[in-house]
């Protein structure tokens, strides 16, 4: 089974979405798809910021590991407003770096994130291996978050 990654995005209007993945062997895999969106995703006000006490939940990770026949799937949600700077008076504030590490600290995957990733983003990662997995995150304000899965 090949590694798998899923991320939910918010987009303002119909557009082409592109993704590029550099594998450990130094090979780039690039793909794209056209999304016919109704609009309002990027400039919509934050739902997370409207919740009382959101600052206290900032960076909390909720997740579960699913053991499959020949791999594991991690499904994670990270509490973060992922502000993109397009709503008046609210500056960009988003997760921009993530690493998935094994129990010994070896980096299994590195992700570079952008503000278009939805609020309290959910990610699904699939790959081979067992044991403890750690998630490390950093936002553009320098806050770091870690979770053992």
Residue, then its C-alpha position, 0 to 999 in steps of 0.5 A: x500500500x502506498x502512503x496516503x495523506x488527506x487534508x481539507x481546504x477552504x476555497x473562495x471560488x472555483x479553482x484548480x488545486x495542485x499538490x506536490x509530494x517529494x518522496x524519500x527517494x527524491x522523486x516528485x509526484x505532482x497532481x491537480x484537480x479542478x474544484x467547482x466551489x460555491x464560494x465564501x470559504x476564505x473570507x468567511x469569519x472564523x467559527x473557532x474564534x466565536x467559541x468561548x475559551x478557544x485560546x485554551x484549546x489551541x493546539x489540542x490534538x484529537x485523533x485515533x489510529x486505525x489498524x488496517x490489513x497492511x498499514x495504519x491510518x491516523x486521523x487527526x484534528x488540531x484545534x487552531x483557527x487557521x486565520x488567513x488574514x482575509x477577514x478584516x482586523x484579524x491577521x494571519x495566524x495558522x499552522x505552517x509546519x508539521x512532522x510525523x515522527x516514530x517513537x524514536x523521533x525519526x521523521x516519517x513525514x514533513x508537511x508545509x501548511x498554508x492558511x487555506x487549510x480549514x479551521x481546526x484542520x483534520x488530517x488523515x495519514x496512512x503508512x506502514x509501521x507500528x508503535x508510537x507515533x508523534x505529531x509535532x506542529x508549529x504555527x506562524x506565531x512560533x507556538x509549538x504543539x506535540x501529541x503522542x498517538 
